[in-house]
Amino acid sequence: MPESLSLSCLAEAGFDPPDSSPSPEERWSSQQQLDALWNEILMVFDDDELAIDILEYDMAGYSAQEIMKDLGIDQRAYDSKRRLIRRRLDRHLKKEGGHEK
């Protein structure tokens, strides 16, 4: 049965695994794509400040309970707005043929 390999054993043998973290160029490109997508979303909801607020809170990692408390809305209003957000994004993506990567 072969002996298990460790990273130090591989390094001693001269194996240098590639860096799995993204390069600065890849991070910049990803950020540009994210910014473009967010700007597109803002255009879709330019007439709905509450939808934008919910999306911003959601992207920042807030829970539904925190969002409702901070925005002063109840569960029904939150659920209704989330459904509207989903429907409007689905409609926009179908109309635009999907967001290109």
C-alpha positions in Angstrom: 0.0 0.0 0.0 1.5 3.4 -1.0 2.5 5.8 1.7 0.2 8.9 1.9 1.5 12.0 0.4 1.8 15.3 2.2 2.2 18.8 0.8 5.7 19.0 2.3 6.6 15.7 0.7 5.4 17.0 -2.7 7.3 20.3 -2.2 10.5 18.4 -1.4 10.1 16.5 -4.6 9.9 19.8 -6.5 6.2 19.9 -7.1 4.9 23.5 -6.9 1.1 23.5 -7.2 -0.4 26.5 -9.0 -1.8 29.3 -6.9 -5.6 28.7 -6.8 -6.4 32.3 -5.7 -7.5 34.6 -8.5 -5.0 37.0 -10.1 -5.4 40.8 -9.7 -6.7 40.8 -13.3 -9.3 38.1 -12.6 -10.4 39.9 -9.4 -10.7 43.2 -11.4 -12.7 41.5 -14.2 -15.0 39.8 -11.7 -15.6 43.1 -9.9 -16.4 44.8 -13.3 -18.9 42.1 -14.2 -20.5 42.4 -10.7 -20.7 46.2 -11.1 -22.3 45.9 -14.6 -24.8 43.4 -13.3 -25.7 45.6 -10.3 -26.1 48.6 -12.6 -28.4 46.6 -14.8 -30.5 45.6 -11.7 -30.7 49.2 -10.6 -32.1 50.2 -14.0 -34.7 47.4 -13.7 -35.8 48.7 -10.3 -35.3 52.5 -10.9 -38.9 53.1 -9.9 -39.0 51.0 -6.8 -36.8 52.2 -3.9 -38.0 49.4 -1.5 -36.9 46.7 -3.9 -33.5 48.3 -4.2 -33.2 48.6 -0.4 -34.2 44.9 0.0 -31.7 43.8 -2.6 -28.9 45.9 -1.1 -29.6 44.5 2.4 -29.7 40.9 0.9 -26.4 41.4 -0.9 -24.9 42.6 2.4 -25.9 39.4 4.1 -28.7 40.6 6.3 -31.4 38.1 7.3 -35.1 38.6 6.3 -35.9 39.5 9.9 -33.1 42.1 10.0 -34.3 43.6 6.6 -37.9 43.8 7.8 -37.0 45.4 11.1 -34.6 48.0 9.5 -37.0 48.8 6.7 -40.1 48.8 8.9 -42.1 46.3 6.9 -44.0 43.2 7.9 -43.6 39.6 6.6 -46.4 40.0 4.1 -44.9 43.2 2.5 -41.4 41.6 2.5 -42.7 38.4 0.8 -44.7 40.3 -1.7 -41.8 42.5 -2.7 -39.5 39.5 -3.0 -41.9 37.9 -5.4 -42.1 41.1 -7.4 -38.3 41.3 -7.5 -38.1 37.7 -8.8 -40.8 38.2 -11.4 -39.3 41.4 -12.7 -35.8 40.0 -12.9 -37.1 36.9 -14.7 -39.0 39.0 -17.2 -35.9 41.2 -17.7 -33.6 38.3 -18.3 -36.0 36.6 -20.7 -36.4 39.9 -22.6 -32.6 40.5 -22.7 -31.8 36.9 -23.5 -30.0 36.4 -20.2 -27.1 38.2 -18.7 -23.9 37.6 -20.6 -20.8 36.6 -18.6 
